[in-house]
Amino acid sequence: MVRPFLFGVTLSYLAIDNIFNGPFREFLKTYFDLKEFGTNTREEYLYYLLLFLGLFQIIVSIKEAYRPNNTSEEE
């Protein structure tokens, strides 16, 4: 339950960081030839997909945490 939540937070952070030119994107610019965000359509779709997947994992993890546990089996 904690692991998918942390993966979701990581994916969301990476996507938001790259969309808004954060420190991780600045770090990647030292090793890769990155242009401004939005000039490459495939890169833009990739980060929006990562953001969607990250938020989806966060929502599912939170819903799973608040789900009632039914340990007794009904006959």
Buried (B, 14 or more C-beta within 10 A) or exposed (E): EEEBBEBBBEBBBBBBBBBEEEEEBEEEEEEEEBEEBEEEEEBBEEBEEBBEBBBBBBEBBEEEEEEEEEEEEEE
